[in-house]
Amino acid sequence: MNASTLCAVFFFATLASLLQAKPKSWPQWRGPDASGHAFEGNFPKHWSLDKNVLWKANIPGRGHSSAVHENGLVWITTAIETPASAEERAERLKENEGLATVNVLSEVSLRALRIDPQSGKVLLNVEVIRKRQPQWVHNLNSYASPSPLIEDDRLYLHFGAYGNVCLDAENGELLWKNNQPELWVMHENGPGSSPILWENLMIFHLDGSDRQSVVALFKDTGKLAWQTERSGEMRENPQFQKSYSTPIIHTMNQKPVLLSCGADWAYGYDPRTGEELWKIKYGILGFSNVSRPIVGHGMFYISTCFMKAEIHAYRYEGLDTPELVWKMTKGAPKMPSPLLVGKELYVMNDGGILSCVDAITGELQWRERVGGEFSSSPTFANGLLYFSDRAGKTTVIRPGKELEVIAENQMGSPHMASITPYRNSFLLRSEEGLYRIGVSKE
């Protein structure tokens, strides 16, 4: 073997090693394709506060956003809260026409934190927005519930009506900020919808009790690209007009479609322009949408969320407007998103009842009570289903024709955020902090 051949062999071996070593990313809430499916890895099945915890990051403040990462850069958001006095709270809540179970602040500091994946050390703590007398939020929500987005060397942050920010993902330097008045709405229960990226755009929902629209910013500058008002007829009560769902973009009939759930209606938009392509009425009262749509088998699946939730399955292949194929009227979630594994749709409702449904026909395979109360969306990893509840327990279940519980892992404080896979481990956020769960760090 001559010298040039040896060099070539060495080069390609090194390149293969580097490519293999490069960690797979989790750039947005529910993963790269928004399905909740993890990349291949040897993920843990069993853990507790004293077992398989690689580290704990003490996250200042409070938030329900999930961690994101790319190329070893791990980020999460949080809110430093200054509670309102009893007098201020009482005065401000005179304007509250919604629920009384809300948190009222005098001031909030919205922050992005970069976390060292090897130690859990907070490497950067960047305040991006500070707001006096912010809108109140529901006690089950937070001021930092929308999850961030990371792409290449940029971190994109959305805090609902409080604004949108882009940071350098390496050093936290501010690249742009947009909090223009046209993007202000009354959330009533706080921000909840996470942003998405598509081509040169950052897209998000702004569905308040006063105004409802879908918005796109140019991701390089933060300037407004388009804003499309919801066209579906709304209920008269403003409390029934709000929504907190996160959209997805999927190729339908050879063109990209922004699939978006608002109050009472599901919409399809052209993501380039914001043009409405179609809309579908749920047929029942559906608002405060939290669950995110998923797509498979030429169909998409949504939850109508509050009041009485239903799962609806729509076929889009070959159709100008998608058509309802089946619906599940019992056991549907208001907050957790469904999880599609093969031809089975797994649906955990807020009250801890898990249903397995044939995704093609809607036929119920089985329905069992797991127990607990759920807000976060599930993750599929290691060929297993991971469901985290508000009491701090993650139940690991094997998919199949009957309920088979593999493990129940208790951490002791509420899990409102969804699990983030990182290499052969999980980043798990609870009210107590961010944990890295795994057998080894790599």
C-alpha positions as CSV (number, residue, x, y, z in Angstrom):
1,M,0.0,0.0,0.0
2,N,1.6,3.3,-1.1
3,A,1.7,6.5,0.9
4,S,-1.2,8.2,-0.9
5,T,-3.4,5.1,-0.3
6,L,-2.5,5.1,3.4
7,C,-3.4,8.8,3.7
8,A,-6.7,8.2,2.0
9,V,-7.5,5.3,4.3
10,F,-6.5,7.3,7.4
11,F,-8.6,10.3,6.2
12,F,-11.8,8.3,5.6
13,A,-11.4,6.4,8.9
14,T,-11.0,9.6,10.8
15,L,-14.0,11.1,9.0
16,A,-16.1,8.1,9.8
17,S,-15.0,8.3,13.4
18,L,-16.0,12.0,13.6
19,L,-19.3,11.4,12.0
20,Q,-20.1,8.6,14.3
21,A,-19.0,10.6,17.4
22,K,-21.1,13.6,16.4
23,P,-24.1,13.7,18.8
24,K,-27.6,13.6,17.2
25,S,-29.5,16.8,17.9
26,W,-32.9,17.5,19.5
27,P,-33.4,21.1,18.2
28,Q,-37.0,21.7,19.2
29,W,-39.8,20.5,21.4
30,R,-40.7,16.8,20.5
31,G,-37.6,16.4,18.4
32,P,-36.4,17.1,14.9
33,D,-39.6,15.9,13.2
34,A,-41.9,16.8,16.1
35,S,-42.9,13.2,16.5
36,G,-41.6,12.6,20.0
37,H,-39.4,9.7,18.6
38,A,-35.8,9.7,19.9
39,F,-32.8,8.8,17.8
40,E,-31.1,5.5,18.3
41,G,-29.4,5.1,21.7
42,N,-29.0,3.1,24.8
43,F,-31.4,5.1,26.9
44,P,-32.0,4.4,30.6
45,K,-35.1,2.5,31.7
46,H,-34.7,2.8,35.5
47,W,-33.8,5.8,37.7
48,S,-34.5,7.6,40.9
49,L,-33.0,10.5,42.9
50,D,-30.1,8.2,43.9
51,K,-29.8,6.0,40.8
52,N,-28.6,6.8,37.3
53,V,-28.5,10.5,37.9
54,L,-25.4,11.8,36.2
55,W,-25.9,15.4,37.4
56,K,-28.4,17.9,38.5
57,A,-28.4,21.5,37.2
58,N,-29.9,24.0,39.6
59,I,-32.0,26.1,37.3
60,P,-32.8,29.5,38.8
61,G,-36.4,30.7,38.6
62,R,-39.2,28.6,37.1
63,G,-40.2,27.3,33.7
64,H,-41.8,24.4,31.9
65,S,-39.9,24.5,28.6
66,S,-37.9,21.5,27.5
67,A,-34.2,21.5,26.9
68,V,-32.9,21.6,23.3
69,H,-29.4,20.8,22.0
70,E,-27.2,20.6,18.9
71,N,-23.5,20.0,18.5
72,G,-23.1,19.7,22.2
73,L,-24.8,23.1,22.9
74,V,-27.6,22.6,25.5
75,W,-30.0,25.4,26.2
76,I,-33.2,25.9,28.3
77,T,-35.3,28.9,29.3
78,T,-36.5,30.1,32.7
79,A,-38.3,33.0,34.4
80,I,-37.2,34.8,37.5
81,E,-40.4,35.8,39.2
82,T,-41.1,38.7,41.5
83,P,-44.5,38.1,43.1
84,A,-47.1,40.9,43.3
85,S,-48.2,42.1,46.7
86,A,-51.6,41.1,47.9
87,E,-52.9,44.6,47.2
88,E,-51.4,44.6,43.7
89,R,-52.8,41.2,42.9
90,A,-56.3,42.0,44.1
91,E,-56.3,45.2,42.0
92,R,-55.0,43.7,38.8
93,L,-57.3,40.7,39.0
94,K,-60.3,43.0,38.8
95,E,-59.8,42.8,35.1
96,N,-59.5,39.0,35.1
97,E,-62.5,37.5,33.2
98,G,-61.0,34.0,33.1
99,L,-59.9,31.5,35.8
100,A,-59.1,32.5,39.3
101,T,-56.3,30.0,39.7
102,V,-53.6,32.3,38.3
103,N,-50.1,33.5,39.4
104,V,-49.7,37.3,39.4
105,L,-46.3,39.0,39.3
106,S,-44.9,42.4,39.9
107,E,-42.0,41.7,37.5
108,V,-40.6,38.8,35.5
109,S,-37.1,38.4,34.0
110,L,-37.1,35.9,31.1
111,R,-33.8,34.1,30.6
112,A,-31.9,31.6,28.4
113,L,-29.5,29.3,30.1
114,R,-26.7,27.3,28.4
115,I,-25.9,24.1,30.3
116,D,-22.7,22.1,30.2
117,P,-23.8,18.6,29.2
118,Q,-20.9,16.9,31.0
119,S,-21.3,18.6,34.4
120,G,-24.7,20.4,34.5
121,K,-22.9,23.6,35.2
122,V,-24.8,26.8,34.1
123,L,-22.3,28.2,31.6
124,L,-24.4,31.2,30.5
125,N,-27.4,33.0,32.1
126,V,-28.7,35.5,29.7
127,E,-31.6,37.9,30.5
128,V,-33.4,38.5,27.2
129,I,-36.6,40.2,28.3
130,R,-37.7,42.0,31.5
131,K,-41.3,42.9,32.0
132,R,-43.1,44.9,34.7
133,Q,-46.6,43.8,35.7
134,P,-46.7,40.9,33.1
135,Q,-50.0,39.2,32.3
136,W,-51.0,36.6,34.9
137,V,-50.5,32.9,34.1
138,H,-52.4,29.8,35.2
139,N,-50.9,27.9,38.1
140,L,-50.3,24.9,35.8
141,N,-48.4,27.1,33.4
142,S,-45.2,29.2,33.6
143,Y,-43.7,32.3,32.0
144,A,-41.1,30.2,30.3
145,S,-43.3,27.3,28.9
146,P,-42.5,27.7,25.1
147,S,-39.4,25.6,24.4
148,P,-36.5,27.2,22.5
149,L,-35.2,26.3,19.1
150,I,-31.5,25.7,18.1
151,E,-30.2,25.6,14.6
152,D,-26.5,25.7,13.7
153,D,-25.0,28.5,15.7
154,R,-28.3,30.3,16.6
155,L,-30.8,30.0,19.5
156,Y,-34.3,31.2,18.9
157,L,-36.6,32.1,21.8
158,H,-40.3,32.8,21.9
159,F,-42.1,34.1,25.0
160,G,-45.5,34.7,23.6
161,A,-46.7,38.3,23.6
162,Y,-43.5,39.3,25.5
163,G,-41.3,39.0,22.5
164,N,-39.0,36.9,20.4
165,V,-35.2,36.8,20.6
166,C,-32.3,35.3,18.7
167,L,-28.9,34.6,20.4
168,D,-25.6,33.3,19.3
169,A,-25.8,29.7,20.6
170,E,-22.1,29.6,21.5
171,N,-21.7,32.8,23.5
172,G,-25.2,34.1,24.2
173,E,-24.7,37.4,22.3
174,L,-28.0,39.1,21.3
175,L,-28.4,39.0,17.5
176,W,-32.0,40.4,17.3
177,K,-35.1,41.1,19.3
178,N,-38.7,41.6,18.2
179,N,-41.4,42.7,20.6
180,Q,-43.4,45.0,18.3
181,P,-47.0,46.0,19.3
182,E,-48.6,44.0,16.4
183,L,-47.5,40.8,18.2
184,W,-49.2,41.6,21.5
185,V,-52.1,39.4,22.6
186,M,-53.9,38.7,25.9
187,H,-52.9,35.0,26.7
188,E,-55.1,34.9,29.8
189,N,-53.3,31.8,31.1
190,G,-49.7,32.7,30.0
191,P,-47.7,31.8,26.9
192,G,-47.6,28.2,25.8
193,S,-47.0,27.7,22.1
194,S,-43.5,26.8,21.0
195,P,-42.0,28.2,17.8
196,I,-40.8,26.3,14.8
197,L,-38.3,27.0,12.0
198,W,-38.8,26.5,8.3
199,E,-36.4,27.6,5.6
200,N,-35.8,31.3,6.4
201,L,-38.7,31.7,8.8
202,M,-39.5,31.4,12.5
203,I,-43.2,30.6,12.9
204,F,-45.4,30.7,15.9
205,H,-49.0,31.0,17.1
206,L,-50.5,34.1,18.9
207,D,-54.0,33.0,19.9
208,G,-55.2,35.2,22.7
209,S,-58.6,36.0,24.0
210,D,-58.5,39.3,22.1
211,R,-56.7,38.5,18.9
212,Q,-55.8,35.3,17.1
213,S,-53.1,34.9,14.4
214,V,-50.2,32.9,13.0
215,V,-46.9,34.8,12.6
216,A,-43.7,34.4,10.7
217,L,-40.5,36.3,11.3
218,F,-37.4,36.3,9.1
219,K,-35.1,34.2,11.2
220,D,-32.0,36.2,10.2
221,T,-33.3,39.6,11.2
222,G,-36.4,39.1,13.4
223,K,-38.5,41.3,11.1
224,L,-42.1,40.4,10.4
225,A,-42.5,38.3,7.2
226,W,-46.2,37.7,7.5
227,Q,-49.1,37.6,9.9
228,T,-52.4,35.8,9.1
229,E,-55.5,36.4,11.2
230,R,-57.6,33.3,12.1
231,S,-60.6,33.3,9.7
232,G,-62.8,30.7,11.5
233,E,-65.9,32.0,13.3
234,M,-65.2,32.1,17.0
235,R,-67.5,31.6,20.0
236,E,-68.8,34.9,21.5
237,N,-67.0,34.3,24.9
238,P,-63.4,35.5,24.5
239,Q,-62.2,32.8,26.9
240,F,-63.2,30.2,24.2
241,Q,-61.1,31.9,21.6
242,K,-57.6,31.3,23.0
243,S,-55.1,28.5,22.1
244,Y,-51.6,27.3,23.1
245,S,-50.9,24.6,20.5
246,T,-47.6,24.4,18.5
247,P,-47.8,23.9,14.7
248,I,-46.0,21.5,12.5
249,I,-45.0,21.6,8.9
250,H,-45.5,18.5,6.7
251,T,-45.5,17.8,3.0
252,M,-49.1,17.1,1.9
253,N,-49.8,16.3,-1.7
254,Q,-46.4,17.4,-2.8
255,K,-46.4,20.8,-1.1
256,P,-45.5,22.0,2.4
257,V,-48.4,22.7,4.7
258,L,-48.3,24.5,8.1
259,L,-50.7,22.4,10.2
260,S,-52.1,24.6,12.9
261,C,-54.7,24.0,15.7
262,G,-56.6,27.0,17.0
263,A,-59.8,27.4,18.9
264,D,-62.6,25.4,17.3
265,W,-60.7,25.0,14.0
266,A,-57.7,23.2,12.4
267,Y,-56.0,25.2,9.7
268,G,-53.7,24.5,6.8
269,Y,-51.4,27.4,5.7
270,D,-48.8,28.0,3.0
271,P,-45.7,28.5,5.3
272,R,-44.0,30.7,2.7
273,T,-46.8,33.3,2.6
274,G,-49.2,32.6,5.4
275,E,-52.0,32.1,2.9
276,E,-54.8,30.0,4.3
277,L,-55.2,26.8,2.2
278,W,-58.1,25.2,4.2
279,K,-59.8,25.0,7.6
280,I,-61.8,22.4,9.3
281,K,-64.3,23.0,12.2
282,Y,-64.0,20.5,15.1
283,G,-67.8,20.2,15.4
284,I,-67.6,20.6,19.2
285,L,-66.3,23.3,21.5
286,G,-62.5,23.1,21.4
287,F,-60.1,25.8,22.8
288,S,-57.1,26.3,25.0
289,N,-55.4,23.8,22.7
290,V,-52.1,22.5,24.1
291,S,-51.6,19.1,22.5
292,R,-49.5,19.2,19.3
293,P,-50.6,17.5,16.0
294,I,-48.8,14.5,14.7
295,V,-48.7,13.0,11.2
296,G,-48.6,9.5,9.7
297,H,-50.2,7.0,7.3
298,G,-51.4,9.9,5.0
299,M,-53.3,11.3,8.0
300,F,-52.9,13.8,10.8
301,Y,-54.1,13.4,14.4
302,I,-55.2,16.2,16.7
303,S,-56.9,16.7,20.1
304,T,-59.7,19.3,20.3
305,C,-58.5,19.9,23.9
306,F,-60.9,21.8,26.3
307,M,-63.8,21.4,27.1
308,K,-64.6,17.7,26.4
309,A,-61.5,16.6,24.5
310,E,-61.7,14.3,21.4
311,I,-59.0,12.8,19.2
312,H,-59.7,13.5,15.5
313,A,-58.0,11.7,12.6
314,Y,-58.1,13.4,9.1
315,R,-56.9,12.0,5.8
316,Y,-55.2,14.5,3.5
317,E,-53.8,12.4,0.7
318,G,-55.3,13.4,-2.7
319,L,-57.7,15.8,-1.1
320,D,-57.9,19.6,-1.4
321,T,-59.4,19.8,2.1
322,P,-58.7,17.0,4.6
323,E,-61.6,14.8,5.7
324,L,-62.4,13.3,9.0
325,V,-61.8,9.5,9.1
326,W,-62.5,8.7,12.7
327,K,-62.6,10.2,16.1
328,M,-62.1,9.0,19.7
329,T,-64.7,10.6,22.1
330,K,-63.5,9.1,25.4
331,G,-60.2,9.3,27.1
332,A,-58.7,12.1,25.0
333,P,-56.1,14.5,26.4
334,K,-56.4,18.2,26.9
335,M,-52.6,18.8,27.3
336,P,-50.4,15.7,26.5
337,S,-49.8,15.1,22.8
338,P,-50.5,11.7,21.2
339,L,-47.7,9.4,20.2
340,L,-47.7,7.4,17.0
341,V,-45.7,4.1,17.0
342,G,-46.2,2.0,13.8
343,K,-49.9,1.6,13.3
344,E,-50.8,2.3,16.9
345,L,-51.7,5.7,18.4
346,Y,-51.0,6.0,22.1
347,V,-53.0,8.6,23.9
348,M,-52.5,9.5,27.6
349,N,-55.1,11.8,28.9
350,D,-54.6,14.3,31.7
351,G,-56.1,11.9,34.3
352,G,-53.7,9.1,33.7
353,I,-55.8,6.9,31.4
354,L,-53.8,5.4,28.5
355,S,-55.5,4.3,25.3
356,C,-54.0,2.3,22.4
357,V,-55.9,2.9,19.2
358,D,-55.5,1.6,15.6
359,A,-54.2,4.7,13.8
360,I,-55.8,3.7,10.5
361,T,-59.3,2.7,11.7
362,G,-59.6,4.3,15.1
363,E,-60.5,1.0,16.6
364,L,-59.7,0.9,20.3
365,Q,-57.1,-1.8,21.1
366,W,-57.1,-1.3,24.8
367,R,-57.6,1.3,27.5
368,E,-56.1,1.1,31.0
369,R,-55.6,3.4,34.0
370,V,-51.9,4.2,34.6
371,G,-52.7,6.7,37.3
372,G,-51.4,10.2,38.0
373,E,-52.1,13.5,36.3
374,F,-50.3,14.5,33.1
375,S,-49.4,17.7,31.3
376,S,-46.1,16.8,29.5
377,S,-46.0,15.0,26.1
378,P,-44.6,11.4,25.9
379,T,-41.3,10.2,24.3
380,F,-40.6,7.0,22.3
381,A,-37.1,5.7,22.9
382,N,-35.4,2.3,23.2
383,G,-38.6,0.9,21.6
384,L,-40.4,2.0,24.8
385,L,-42.9,4.7,25.7
386,Y,-42.0,7.2,28.4
387,F,-44.8,9.1,30.2
388,S,-43.9,11.7,32.9
389,D,-46.6,13.0,35.3
390,R,-47.1,16.1,37.5
391,A,-46.0,14.2,40.6
392,G,-42.6,13.5,39.3
393,K,-43.0,9.9,38.1
394,T,-42.0,8.6,34.7
395,T,-43.8,5.4,33.7
396,V,-42.0,3.3,31.1
397,I,-44.3,1.1,29.0
398,R,-43.7,-1.4,26.3
399,P,-45.9,-0.9,23.2
400,G,-48.1,-3.8,22.4
401,K,-51.5,-5.4,22.5
402,E,-51.9,-4.9,26.2
403,L,-50.5,-2.7,29.0
404,E,-47.0,-3.8,30.1
405,V,-45.3,-1.5,32.6
406,I,-41.5,-1.8,32.5
407,A,-40.6,0.7,35.2
408,E,-41.9,3.5,37.4
409,N,-39.2,6.1,38.1
410,Q,-39.9,8.6,40.8
411,M,-38.0,11.9,41.1
412,G,-40.3,13.6,43.7
413,S,-41.1,16.9,42.0
414,P,-43.5,17.7,39.2
415,H,-42.6,17.0,35.5
416,M,-44.3,19.6,33.3
417,A,-41.7,19.5,30.6
418,S,-41.2,16.8,28.0
419,I,-38.1,14.5,28.1
420,T,-35.2,15.5,25.9
421,P,-32.9,12.7,24.7
422,Y,-29.2,13.5,24.7
423,R,-26.8,10.9,23.4
424,N,-27.5,7.8,25.6
425,S,-29.3,9.7,28.3
426,F,-32.3,11.9,29.0
427,L,-32.4,15.6,30.0
428,L,-35.4,15.7,32.4
429,R,-36.7,18.9,33.8
430,S,-38.6,19.0,37.0
431,E,-39.6,21.8,39.3
432,E,-36.4,21.2,41.2
433,G,-34.0,21.6,38.3
434,L,-32.7,19.9,35.2
435,Y,-31.4,16.3,35.5
436,R,-29.3,14.2,33.2
437,I,-30.4,10.6,33.5
438,G,-28.2,7.8,32.2
439,V,-25.9,4.9,32.9
440,S,-22.9,6.9,31.5
441,K,-22.3,10.4,30.2
442,E,-21.7,9.3,26.6
